[in-house]
């Protein structure tokens, strides 16, 4: 079906379901605009670089958006080594649960823009 909307499929990933996620992305590649790969289950836990790298390497051509545990300390390695289509960041930009901190957002975006200039 050719929908007029761009739909992104969000998928939780962990070491035990990584292969299932890869298979699902490859199966539905042409039916979604992109795939959001979250490896923290919304808790802002540490980003699992190896799992996400394996998914990106095995789903050639899919627009992969990474999420989960992304912060100012690991954003450079994520951008430079994974080169994802997009990045979903949330809890690391909060001053308290559910409250975004404008200064943290500004600092994060400046860092991302600095990284992009080096690519």
Secondary structure by P-SEA (a helix, b strand, c coil): ccccbbbbbbbbbccccaaaaaaaaaaccccccbbbbbccccccccccaaaaaaaaaaccccbbbbbcccccccaaaaaaaccccccccccccccccccccaaaaaaaaaaaaaaaaac
